[in-house]
Amino acid sequence: MGTDTTGRVAWGLGLLVLLAAPFIGLYPIFMMKALCFAIFACAFNLLLGYTGLLSFGHAAYLGAAAYITGWLVKSAGWSSLLGVLGGTLFAALLGLVVGAIAIRRQGIYFAMITLAMAQMVYFVWLQAPFTGGEDGLQGVPRGSLLGISLANDTVLYYVVLAVFVAVFLAIVRIVHSPYGQVLKAIRENEPRAISLGYEVDRYKLLAFVLSTGLAGLAGSIKTIVLGFATLSDAHWSLSGEVVLMTLLGGMGTFAGPVIGAFTIIGLQNFLADRVGSWVTVIIGAIFVVCVVAFRRGFVGELLAWQKRRGSHKT
């Protein structure tokens, strides 16, 4: 069986598991939360894995969209769909502003600028009167979608799953497009891309805005699912978690961020009631082991092994 066929079978089985999740004992709320973070990790991977830009402040866009969506739905009376669109658009616009400033620098300087701007955004949500401060924005209604009530967990799960699949396919299409090939060229050798006549800053800015918009979509949906938005959605530690999800699963791969997100959220959910705050230490230890033993991440190492196996056969 060829590598392409094996990949298609794996994708098919994964989709079947996700479709059957509510009927095989997987808690819908947990699955929806994991799918939201999978979208978040895929959005981050578009920036880091395919463009080579490391952002230390990506939680700012998830948190911003979460608060805006919560306020629009709860206080402004918008529908859930319009609230999600509004939050996503706000995150993309915020990303446009931050990106226009940050892409002027490279490497660690770019990362530090994104972190600094994210901390400024965090302070805004802490002080803004409509966010509830440290208590967060509570009681956000789920509403309905096209006349279908989203109060039922199973119904909402399939809506979230459909959004996840759409986002995933969109990222695959972006990466395989001519635009995506330019992003890879920038990641591999930016001076060479410049010498070929590409306006590198424009390409990087668009990638940054796309990534922040999709991160905002994850935050908006998370607010609808859980019914609240809190400061932890915009905290710098969440920016670190999404880096961990991406590296753990495999940076620059399609499935890696998804597997990384499910792994981290699953560990947090499973260990929280058993070891308390030690869950952070355990996840950190797992990350260290993976960096030492699986430097490409789970999926990256698997793909590398398949490639070596194929070369030996030929």
Secondary structure, 3 states (H helix, E strand, C coil): CCHHHHHHHHHHHHHHHHHHHHHCCCCHHHHHHHHHHHHHHHHHHHHHHHHCCCCCCCHHHHHHHHHHHHHHHHCCCCCHHHHHHHHHHHHHHHHHHHHHHHCCCCHHHHHHHHHHHHHHHHHHHHHCCCCCHHHCECCCCCCEECCEECCCHHHHHHHHHHHHHHHHHHHHHHHHCHHHHHHHHHHHCHHHHHHCCCCHHHHHHHHHHHHHHHHHHHHHHHHHHHCCECHHHCCHHHHHHHHHHHHHHCCCCCCHHHHHHHHHHHHHHHHHHHHCCHHHHHHHHHHHHHHHHCCCHHHHHHHHHHHHHHHHHC
